[in-house]
Amino acid sequence: MGKILVTGGLGYIGSHTVVELINQGYDPLIIDNLSTSDIEVLARIEKIVGKKVAFEQVEMCNYDEMYNLFREYDDIESVIHFAAFLLVGESVEDPLKYYHNNIASTVNLLSCMKEFDVQNIVFSSSCTVYGNPETLPVDENAPIQPAVSPYGNTKQMGEDIIRDTTVSSNINAISLRYFNPIGAHESSIIGEFQDGVPHHLVPYITETALGKRKQLNVFGGDWNTPDGTCVRDYIHVVDIAKAHISAVDRLVARKADEKFEVFNLGTGIGYSVLDLIKAFVNSTGLEVPYEIVDRRPGDVEAVYADTTKANNVLGWKAELSLETMLKSAWDWEQTLASEE
């Protein structure tokens, strides 16, 4: 069995996926430029799996660095491509940063895959490609709406670039459109790191519950939803990680029906921001002070998944409950606090 190249493998979803790859007998090679992650995560992964894990610091936007990597590691069989900037708000403020990083890295990766005849890629996509969907829940045949942020646009463009490449090469691809990954590994050794003020809802909730933040800001209370706050499909990061194993298995076994396949990853249930706060309070017994403030640019009103295709074709299903997601996030927050 060849190596699985995991780009951005020290990030939040990447690190959890590396653990699951090793659990299933795969041999991952992590690359990361460490711009938004920490080398310390490698030691944390190795603590969970009990062995050394191959790692190279590589700047994917530099073609020569990518070419040299593929030349050195001539046993790469498949790629899982996580590496990307991913903050919606920041992408609105600095779109060129996002277009350069997210697109150039993908083009360089695909070029090297073609050059070295690496034929399988799993792409980390996003439900942001659906924009503000016309109908809910969203299935894979829903029209791709105009992106509401440059970040979302880079995911749409990434899919287009990969799809077009599969037409003209030996590359086969699966694009996994995640909804909202939350939670942490059951060991509380890895989870979602946030520098400064959290950009994502759950770390903001846990930091507020810890007393690190005075209150949680809820962006908008006048959306056209049951309680006026945004609705999302939240899914445990470990369930997301396991879906990548299913996708790699499918590509390696040559079971894909098409050269480019797309699957939604979610639970199929939409929860509002206030629902999430209540669920956290119920699962931990802690209070979370919050205030409803103005809407945030780039946010989508409501989106949740139809996961029928992933369940029936990919053979994957989300298993962990919302309470488990939130409790694991809280346990991880306490681990971080104890290490400070």
SULUR-V681186 format. One line per field, one symbol per residue. burial: b if it has 24 or more other ideal C-beta (glycine too) atoms within 12 Angstrom, else e. Layout:
burial=???
//
This chain:
burial=eebbbbbbbbbbbbbbbbbbbbeeebbbbbbbbeebbeeebbebbbebbeeebbbbebbbbeeeebeebbeebeebbbbbbbbbbbbbbbbeeebebbbebbbbbbbbbbebbbebebbbbbbbbbbbbbbbbeebbbbbebebeebbbbbbbbbbbbbbbbbebbeebebbbbbbbbbbbbbbbeebbbbbbbeeebbbbbbbbbbbbbeeeeebbbbbeebebeeebbbbbbbbbbbbbbbbbbbbbbbbeeebeebbbbbbbbbbbbbbbbbbbebbbebbebebebebeeebebbbbbbbbbbebbeebbebbbebebbbbbbbbbbbbbbbeeee
//
